[in-house]
Amino acid sequence: MMYTLIGMSLLFIAIGFIVNENNAKYLLSGYNTMSKEERKKVDIKAYIPYFRKFHIFLGVSFFLIGNLLNYFVHENAAGIFLAVYPILAYIYLIATSAKYFNGGLYTKKNKIGVFILVGTLIFVIVLFGRELKEDKLIFNSNSIEFEGSYGEVVPKNEIKSIELVNDKPKITLRTNGFALGTVKKGYFKTNKGEIVKLILNGDDKPYILLTKADGKKIYYSSKEESNEKLFEKIKSTSKN
């Protein structure tokens, strides 16, 4: 998390200094697609300092608030902030930039840009709401079901073993899934090159490890219930 916060903060600040009055016609979005006549209507000398101050503030505030949330609230809260804050910031930038651009063309592009960012923000919020919801473990004498977008039903005859483990494998790559702080759901590649499925609503240990007859592994961790109690219920149910 720290490296991500540092990297993105430096990137935002760098953008503020990279774009200047001389290269704006090449690098500044919206302005770089205007004709010479349209650019004459833009107060680029006043806009560039505003653009720079905005990105310096964004970079510094992103780093400070992100770290405060990470250390004093929760890693998941910092992850949500990391995705949502820049979108909100750029909505503000676009909405307040119109006064520097007198051409109607840019005003229309402003509105389109705001609509796109608002749509992206709604998508991100819906995604987080869905994936941060507890994916429960449902079991009976015939099968075990993992709920959620990456869930599945595993029949009893396809289960090789179920056990409690204190550690999950070291993850090097997310191949197809969702990861935010301690929440990880989907398919991930380990340092040994193995593809495993993680359905971790949190990072409570020990984890429940289900190994299927074909060797595929599913690691599960509940946020609302003790994994040890869940495991005992599964063993008790499977005996009936």
C-alpha positions as CSV (number, residue, x, y, z in Angstrom):
1,M,0.0,0.0,0.0
2,M,2.8,2.4,0.9
3,Y,4.6,2.0,-2.4
4,T,1.3,2.5,-4.3
5,L,0.6,5.7,-2.4
6,I,4.1,7.0,-2.9
7,G,4.1,6.1,-6.6
8,M,0.7,7.6,-7.4
9,S,1.4,10.8,-5.3
10,L,4.6,11.4,-7.2
11,L,2.9,10.8,-10.5
12,F,0.2,13.4,-9.8
13,I,2.8,15.9,-8.7
14,A,4.9,15.1,-11.8
15,I,2.0,15.7,-14.1
16,G,1.6,19.2,-12.7
17,F,5.2,20.1,-13.6
18,I,5.4,18.2,-16.9
19,V,2.6,20.1,-18.6
20,N,3.5,23.7,-19.2
21,E,2.5,26.6,-21.5
22,N,4.9,25.4,-24.3
23,N,3.9,21.8,-24.5
24,A,0.2,22.1,-23.5
25,K,-0.9,21.9,-27.2
26,Y,0.6,18.4,-27.2
27,L,-0.1,17.1,-23.7
28,L,-3.1,18.9,-22.2
29,S,-6.2,16.9,-22.8
30,G,-8.9,18.9,-24.6
31,Y,-6.6,21.7,-25.4
32,N,-4.4,19.5,-27.6
33,T,-7.4,18.7,-30.0
34,M,-8.3,22.4,-30.5
35,S,-7.6,24.4,-33.6
36,K,-5.4,27.4,-33.5
37,E,-8.4,29.7,-33.4
38,E,-10.0,27.8,-30.5
39,R,-6.7,27.9,-28.5
40,K,-6.7,31.7,-28.8
41,K,-9.8,31.8,-26.7
42,V,-8.1,29.9,-23.9
43,D,-6.4,31.7,-21.1
44,I,-3.6,29.2,-21.0
45,K,-1.2,31.4,-19.0
46,A,-3.7,31.5,-16.1
47,Y,-4.8,27.9,-16.5
48,I,-1.3,26.2,-16.3
49,P,-0.6,27.6,-12.7
50,Y,-4.0,26.4,-11.6
51,F,-3.4,23.0,-13.2
52,R,0.0,22.8,-11.5
53,K,-1.4,23.8,-8.0
54,F,-4.2,21.3,-8.4
55,H,-1.9,18.4,-9.1
56,I,0.5,19.3,-6.3
57,F,-2.4,19.5,-3.8
58,L,-3.8,16.2,-5.2
59,G,-0.4,14.4,-4.8
60,V,0.2,15.7,-1.3
61,S,-3.3,15.1,0.0
62,F,-3.5,11.7,-1.7
63,F,-0.4,10.6,0.2
64,L,-1.3,12.1,3.6
65,I,-5.0,11.0,3.7
66,G,-4.2,7.6,2.2
67,N,-1.6,6.9,5.0
68,L,-3.9,8.2,7.7
69,L,-6.7,5.8,6.6
70,N,-4.2,2.9,6.2
71,Y,-2.7,3.2,9.6
72,F,-5.5,4.6,11.8
73,V,-8.7,3.2,10.1
74,H,-8.2,0.1,7.9
75,E,-6.3,-1.0,4.8
76,N,-9.6,-1.6,3.0
77,A,-10.6,2.0,3.7
78,A,-7.3,3.2,2.2
79,G,-7.9,1.0,-0.8
80,I,-11.3,2.5,-1.4
81,F,-9.9,6.0,-1.0
82,L,-7.1,5.2,-3.5
83,A,-9.7,4.4,-6.2
84,V,-12.3,7.0,-5.5
85,Y,-10.4,10.1,-4.5
86,P,-8.6,10.7,-7.9
87,I,-12.0,10.4,-9.7
88,L,-13.6,12.9,-7.5
89,A,-10.6,15.2,-7.8
90,Y,-10.7,15.2,-11.6
91,I,-14.4,15.8,-11.7
92,Y,-13.7,18.9,-9.6
93,L,-10.8,19.9,-12.0
94,I,-12.9,19.6,-15.1
95,A,-15.9,21.4,-13.6
96,T,-13.8,24.3,-12.4
97,S,-11.6,24.6,-15.6
98,A,-14.4,25.9,-17.8
99,K,-13.8,29.5,-16.8
100,Y,-10.4,29.4,-18.5
101,F,-11.8,28.1,-21.7
102,N,-14.2,30.6,-23.5
103,G,-15.0,28.3,-26.4
104,G,-18.2,26.4,-26.4
105,L,-16.5,23.4,-27.8
106,Y,-14.5,22.8,-24.6
107,T,-17.6,23.4,-22.5
108,K,-19.2,20.5,-24.2
109,K,-16.1,18.4,-23.7
110,N,-16.1,19.4,-20.1
111,K,-19.7,18.0,-19.7
112,I,-18.8,14.8,-21.5
113,G,-15.7,14.4,-19.3
114,V,-17.7,14.9,-16.2
115,F,-20.4,12.4,-17.3
116,I,-17.7,9.8,-18.1
117,L,-16.0,10.3,-14.7
118,V,-19.3,10.2,-12.8
119,G,-20.2,7.0,-14.7
120,T,-16.8,5.5,-13.7
121,L,-17.3,6.5,-10.1
122,I,-20.7,4.8,-10.0
123,F,-19.2,1.7,-11.5
124,V,-16.4,1.6,-8.9
125,I,-18.8,2.1,-6.0
126,V,-21.1,-0.7,-7.3
127,L,-18.1,-3.0,-7.8
128,F,-16.8,-2.3,-4.3
129,G,-20.2,-2.7,-2.8
130,R,-20.6,-6.1,-4.5
131,E,-17.1,-7.5,-3.8
132,L,-16.8,-6.2,-0.3
133,K,-20.0,-8.0,0.7
134,E,-19.4,-11.2,2.7
135,D,-19.3,-14.2,0.4
136,K,-20.6,-16.9,2.6
137,L,-19.7,-20.6,2.8
138,I,-22.8,-22.8,2.4
139,F,-22.5,-26.6,3.1
140,N,-24.5,-29.7,3.4
141,S,-23.8,-33.4,3.3
142,N,-23.6,-33.4,-0.5
143,S,-21.6,-30.3,-1.4
144,I,-19.9,-27.1,-0.4
145,E,-20.9,-23.8,-2.0
146,F,-18.8,-20.6,-2.1
147,E,-20.9,-17.6,-2.8
148,G,-20.0,-14.5,-4.8
149,S,-18.8,-13.5,-8.2
150,Y,-16.0,-16.1,-8.1
151,G,-18.0,-18.7,-6.2
152,E,-18.8,-22.3,-7.1
153,V,-20.5,-25.4,-5.9
154,V,-18.1,-28.3,-5.2
155,P,-19.9,-31.7,-4.9
156,K,-18.7,-34.0,-2.1
157,N,-17.3,-36.5,-4.5
158,E,-15.0,-33.9,-6.0
159,I,-13.5,-32.9,-2.7
160,K,-10.1,-34.4,-1.9
161,S,-9.6,-32.7,1.5
162,I,-10.6,-29.8,3.7
163,E,-8.2,-28.5,6.3
164,L,-7.3,-25.4,8.3
165,V,-4.0,-23.8,7.4
166,N,-2.2,-20.9,9.1
167,D,-0.8,-19.4,5.9
168,K,-1.8,-18.8,2.4
169,P,0.7,-19.1,-0.5
170,K,2.7,-16.1,-1.5
171,I,0.8,-14.3,-4.2
172,T,2.8,-12.8,-7.1
173,L,0.0,-12.0,-9.6
174,R,-3.8,-11.6,-9.8
175,T,-4.8,-13.4,-12.9
176,N,-8.6,-12.8,-12.8
177,G,-10.1,-11.4,-9.7
178,F,-10.7,-8.6,-7.2
179,A,-8.2,-7.4,-4.6
180,L,-8.6,-4.5,-2.1
181,G,-6.7,-4.5,1.1
182,T,-7.4,-7.7,3.0
183,V,-10.2,-8.7,0.6
184,K,-9.1,-10.9,-2.2
185,K,-11.5,-12.9,-4.5
186,G,-10.7,-14.7,-7.7
187,Y,-7.8,-16.4,-9.3
188,F,-4.2,-15.6,-8.2
189,K,-0.8,-17.0,-9.2
190,T,1.6,-18.0,-6.5
191,N,5.4,-17.7,-6.4
192,K,5.5,-21.4,-7.3
193,G,3.5,-20.8,-10.5
194,E,0.4,-22.4,-9.2
195,I,-3.0,-20.9,-9.8
196,V,-5.2,-20.9,-6.7
197,K,-8.6,-19.4,-6.0
198,L,-8.9,-17.1,-3.0
199,I,-12.2,-16.1,-1.5
200,L,-11.0,-14.0,1.4
201,N,-13.6,-11.7,3.0
202,G,-10.8,-10.7,5.4
203,D,-7.5,-11.9,6.5
204,D,-8.5,-13.8,9.6
205,K,-6.5,-16.9,10.2
206,P,-6.4,-19.9,10.0
207,Y,-7.8,-20.2,6.5
208,I,-10.0,-23.0,5.3
209,L,-8.3,-24.8,2.4
210,L,-10.4,-27.0,0.2
211,T,-8.4,-29.1,-2.2
212,K,-10.4,-30.6,-5.1
213,A,-9.9,-34.1,-6.6
214,D,-8.2,-32.5,-9.6
215,G,-5.7,-30.7,-7.3
216,K,-7.2,-27.2,-7.6
217,K,-7.2,-25.3,-4.3
218,I,-9.6,-22.8,-2.8
219,Y,-8.6,-20.7,0.2
220,Y,-11.5,-19.2,2.2
221,S,-11.7,-16.8,5.1
222,S,-14.8,-15.4,6.7
223,K,-15.1,-11.9,8.1
224,E,-18.3,-12.4,10.1
225,E,-17.7,-15.9,11.6
226,S,-14.8,-17.8,13.0
227,N,-13.1,-19.9,10.4
228,E,-12.4,-22.6,13.1
229,K,-16.1,-22.8,13.9
230,L,-17.0,-23.0,10.2
231,F,-14.5,-25.8,9.7
232,E,-15.9,-27.8,12.7
233,K,-19.5,-27.3,11.3
234,I,-18.3,-28.6,7.9
235,K,-16.6,-31.7,9.4
236,S,-19.7,-32.4,11.5
237,T,-22.1,-32.0,8.6
238,S,-20.0,-34.2,6.3
239,K,-20.2,-37.1,8.8
240,N,-24.0,-37.1,8.7
